[in-house]
């Protein structure tokens, strides 16, 4: 059985084209999985954070909007880190710091919602935040590294003899 990897020496251009197609399929399927996980996790995480915010005194529009600032911070920080990586720039310390704060905030809000059911309830309630941030960061890693793995197929494979 032949395995195509980015580090193997591929002499046949068709193998390179096949490896590129497989890599693209992996990125697309990962993006679909992240969107599915993100949809479910964002819904659950939002309502967990909303309940915590309401319990601690916020009402109305403020209570409805505040949970979005948490995951929005994670997204914005990740995009700045991705941008820096794609352009070979140093990652701003603020972006890394805010990503950590955003992750801590979403975990804390979700755990606080489940805490009334004990430690196991807190862990179960925190799972949507973990899965959202984890799968999202894996997708960002794929995007960040995808450009360095692409190769050009040979003229023979493209039928340009």
Protein Blocks (a to p, Z undefined) as FASTA:
>chain_A
ZZddfkbccfblklmmmmmmmmmmmmmmmmmmmmmmmmmmmmmmmmmmmmmmmmnopacj
llmmmmmmmmmmmmmmmmmmmmmmmnopacdfklmmmmmmmmmmmmmmmmmmmmmnojkl
mmmmmmmmmmmmmmmmmmmmmmmmmmmmpccddfklnopZZ
